[in-house]
Amino acid sequence: MKDCWHAQVKSVCQDRASRSMGMMSKVVMLGDLYVGKTCLINRFCKNMFDRDYKATIGVDFEIEKFELSGVPYSLQIWDTAGQEKFKCIASAYYRGAQVIITVFDLADIKTLDHTRQWLEEAMKENDPGSCFVFLVGTKRDLLSSAECRKMERDAIKIANEMQAEFWSVSAKTGENVQDLFFRVAALAFEDAILKEVEGVTAPTVIGPGGLISKTMCCITAPSGCV
């Protein structure tokens, strides 16, 4: 057990671990075509990178398993198509998300501008304030350090508008990918536990003083997983 968890979460985790009761949270990934949503999921779930993947048709999903403070836990990660013609299909899968990840290409400023619309579409299917929101810039490896810093400054401004947490990653090299999804898992897990304890559907503050520390999250991936 780590001090980062809320006291109520520790108690529930001990009870659930003793009864081997697992939990699952829904994560929805949104963004334009070819920004790298599928590559990001594949890097985390399969530790692979395929430059020549085909565009997602409609929706797809992966389930990644963890053990958090002795409790079996899974992320159900939904990969939605970025093509306009599939929006009406994909939007049906936005409902009930605990986490919304809006993805853009760090090398293409237009995809960053479009993230506001993607988030707006997702929030039509969810209650205000009910989801953790992440803004994730991909293909970090394609930019120079100076170019990356400039894009990150622009992205942070939009992330603040969206009340989102910003991450800059590379599916090709794996940079920051594991840390991103471990962060997602930690926040969603603790929030789900607290909502269960308190019997509320409103958003819950994480920990007694705000968000839990990124570096203190007690997460163990099962053997063979990245």
C-alpha positions as CSV (number, residue, x, y, z in Angstrom):
1,M,0.0,0.0,0.0
2,K,1.2,3.5,-0.9
3,D,0.5,6.7,0.9
4,C,-0.8,8.2,-2.3
5,W,-4.1,6.4,-2.0
6,H,-7.0,7.9,-0.2
7,A,-7.6,6.3,3.2
8,Q,-11.0,5.0,2.2
9,V,-9.5,3.5,-1.0
10,K,-6.9,1.6,1.1
11,S,-9.7,0.0,3.2
12,V,-11.7,-1.0,0.2
13,C,-8.6,-2.4,-1.6
14,Q,-7.8,-4.6,1.4
15,D,-11.4,-6.0,1.3
16,R,-11.5,-6.5,-2.4
17,A,-8.1,-8.1,-2.5
18,S,-9.1,-10.6,0.1
19,R,-12.1,-11.6,-2.0
20,S,-10.3,-11.3,-5.4
21,M,-12.9,-8.8,-6.6
22,G,-11.8,-7.1,-9.8
23,M,-12.8,-3.8,-11.4
24,M,-12.8,-2.3,-14.9
25,S,-12.9,1.3,-16.2
26,K,-13.7,2.5,-19.7
27,V,-11.3,4.6,-21.6
28,V,-12.2,6.2,-24.9
29,M,-9.6,7.5,-27.4
30,L,-10.6,10.2,-29.9
31,G,-8.9,12.2,-32.6
32,D,-8.4,12.8,-36.3
33,L,-7.5,10.1,-38.8
34,Y,-3.8,9.1,-38.7
35,V,-2.9,10.9,-35.4
36,G,-1.7,7.6,-34.0
37,K,-4.5,6.4,-31.7
38,T,-4.1,2.7,-32.7
39,C,-0.3,2.9,-32.6
40,L,-0.5,4.3,-29.1
41,I,-2.7,1.5,-27.9
42,N,-0.6,-1.2,-29.6
43,R,2.6,0.2,-28.1
44,F,1.1,-0.1,-24.6
45,C,-0.9,-3.3,-24.9
46,K,1.3,-5.3,-27.2
47,N,4.7,-3.5,-27.0
48,M,4.7,-3.2,-30.8
49,F,4.8,-0.4,-33.5
50,D,3.5,-0.9,-37.0
51,R,4.1,2.0,-39.3
52,D,1.8,0.5,-42.0
53,Y,-1.4,-0.1,-40.0
54,K,-4.8,0.3,-41.6
55,A,-7.2,3.0,-40.4
56,T,-9.7,1.8,-37.7
57,I,-13.1,1.0,-39.1
58,G,-15.8,2.1,-36.7
59,V,-14.5,1.1,-33.2
60,D,-12.1,-1.5,-31.7
61,F,-10.9,-2.1,-28.2
62,E,-8.2,-3.7,-26.1
63,I,-8.4,-4.8,-22.4
64,E,-5.2,-4.4,-20.4
65,K,-5.0,-6.0,-16.9
66,F,-3.3,-4.6,-13.8
67,E,-3.0,-5.2,-10.2
68,L,-3.4,-2.1,-8.0
69,S,-2.9,-2.5,-4.3
70,G,-3.7,-6.2,-4.5
71,V,-7.0,-5.6,-6.5
72,P,-7.4,-7.0,-10.1
73,Y,-8.1,-4.1,-12.3
74,S,-8.6,-3.7,-16.1
75,L,-8.7,-0.8,-18.5
76,Q,-11.1,-1.3,-21.4
77,I,-9.5,1.0,-24.0
78,W,-11.8,1.9,-26.9
79,D,-10.1,2.9,-30.2
80,T,-12.5,5.0,-32.3
81,A,-12.3,5.8,-36.0
82,G,-11.1,9.3,-37.0
83,Q,-13.0,9.4,-40.2
84,E,-16.1,11.6,-40.5
85,K,-18.3,8.8,-41.9
86,F,-17.8,6.7,-38.8
87,K,-18.6,9.4,-36.3
88,C,-22.2,8.4,-35.8
89,I,-21.1,4.8,-35.1
90,A,-18.3,5.7,-32.8
91,S,-20.3,8.3,-30.8
92,A,-22.5,5.5,-29.4
93,Y,-19.4,4.1,-27.6
94,Y,-18.5,7.4,-25.9
95,R,-21.2,6.9,-23.3
96,G,-20.1,5.8,-19.8
97,A,-16.4,6.7,-20.2
98,Q,-14.4,7.2,-17.1
99,V,-11.5,8.6,-19.1
100,I,-11.5,10.5,-22.4
101,I,-8.2,10.8,-24.2
102,T,-8.1,13.3,-27.1
103,V,-5.2,12.6,-29.4
104,F,-3.4,14.9,-31.9
105,D,-0.3,14.8,-34.0
106,L,2.4,17.1,-32.7
107,A,3.6,17.6,-36.2
108,D,0.2,18.8,-37.5
109,I,-1.2,21.8,-35.8
110,K,-4.6,21.3,-37.4
111,T,-5.2,18.1,-35.5
112,L,-4.6,20.0,-32.2
113,D,-7.2,22.5,-33.2
114,H,-9.7,19.7,-33.8
115,T,-9.4,18.2,-30.3
116,R,-11.9,20.7,-28.9
117,Q,-14.6,19.4,-31.2
118,W,-13.7,15.8,-30.4
119,L,-14.1,16.4,-26.7
120,E,-17.3,18.3,-27.3
121,E,-18.7,15.3,-29.2
122,A,-17.7,12.9,-26.4
123,M,-19.1,15.0,-23.6
124,K,-22.6,15.0,-25.3
125,E,-22.7,11.4,-24.2
126,N,-21.4,11.9,-20.7
127,D,-22.3,14.1,-17.7
128,P,-20.3,17.3,-17.3
129,G,-17.3,16.7,-15.0
130,S,-17.9,12.9,-15.0
131,C,-14.7,12.0,-16.9
132,F,-11.0,12.5,-16.5
133,V,-9.8,14.2,-19.7
134,F,-6.3,13.9,-21.3
135,L,-4.9,15.7,-24.2
136,V,-2.1,13.6,-25.8
137,G,0.3,14.7,-28.5
138,T,1.8,11.8,-30.5
139,K,4.8,11.4,-32.9
140,R,7.1,13.3,-30.6
141,D,10.0,11.5,-32.3
142,L,9.4,13.4,-35.5
143,L,10.1,16.9,-34.0
144,S,13.2,18.6,-33.0
145,S,13.5,19.7,-29.4
146,A,12.7,23.3,-30.3
147,E,9.7,22.3,-32.4
148,C,8.4,20.0,-29.7
149,R,8.6,22.8,-27.1
150,K,6.7,25.2,-29.3
151,M,3.9,22.7,-30.0
152,E,3.8,21.7,-26.3
153,R,3.3,25.3,-25.3
154,D,0.3,25.6,-27.7
155,A,-1.1,22.3,-26.5
156,I,-0.9,23.2,-22.8
157,K,-3.0,26.3,-23.5
158,I,-5.7,24.2,-25.1
159,A,-5.4,21.5,-22.3
160,N,-6.1,24.3,-19.8
161,E,-9.2,25.3,-21.7
162,M,-10.3,21.7,-21.8
163,Q,-9.4,21.1,-18.2
164,A,-7.3,18.2,-19.4
165,E,-4.0,16.8,-18.4
166,F,-1.4,17.1,-21.2
167,W,1.0,14.4,-22.3
168,S,3.6,14.3,-25.1
169,V,4.4,10.8,-26.3
170,S,5.9,8.7,-29.1
171,A,4.4,5.3,-30.0
172,K,7.4,4.6,-32.2
173,T,10.0,4.9,-29.4
174,G,7.6,4.2,-26.5
175,E,8.5,7.5,-24.8
176,N,6.0,8.3,-22.0
177,V,3.5,5.7,-23.3
178,Q,3.6,3.4,-20.2
179,D,3.6,6.3,-17.8
180,L,0.6,7.8,-19.5
181,F,-1.6,4.7,-19.2
182,F,-0.4,4.0,-15.7
183,R,-1.5,7.5,-14.8
184,V,-4.8,6.9,-16.5
185,A,-5.3,3.6,-14.6
186,A,-4.4,5.1,-11.2
187,L,-6.8,8.1,-11.5
188,A,-9.7,6.0,-12.9
189,F,-9.2,3.3,-10.3
190,E,-9.1,5.5,-7.2
191,D,-12.1,7.6,-8.5
192,A,-14.1,4.4,-9.1
193,I,-13.4,3.1,-5.6
194,L,-14.3,6.5,-4.0
195,K,-17.6,6.7,-5.9
196,E,-18.4,3.1,-4.9
197,V,-17.7,4.0,-1.2
198,E,-19.6,7.2,-1.2
199,G,-22.5,6.0,-3.4
200,V,-22.3,9.0,-5.7
201,T,-22.2,9.6,-9.4
202,A,-20.7,13.1,-9.2
203,P,-16.9,13.5,-9.9
204,T,-14.8,12.9,-6.8
205,V,-11.6,14.7,-5.8
206,I,-8.6,12.3,-5.9
207,G,-6.9,12.1,-2.5
208,P,-7.2,14.5,0.3
209,G,-5.3,17.3,-1.4
210,G,-6.0,16.9,-5.1
211,L,-4.6,14.7,-7.8
212,I,-2.4,11.8,-6.6
213,S,1.3,12.1,-7.4
214,K,2.3,10.6,-10.8
215,T,5.5,9.2,-9.2
216,M,3.8,7.5,-6.3
217,C,1.1,5.4,-8.0
218,C,1.1,1.9,-6.8
219,I,0.7,-0.1,-10.0
220,T,2.0,-3.5,-10.9
221,A,1.6,-4.9,-14.4
222,P,1.3,-8.6,-14.6
223,S,4.2,-10.7,-15.8
224,G,4.8,-10.4,-19.5
225,C,3.0,-7.0,-19.8
226,V,4.5,-3.7,-20.5
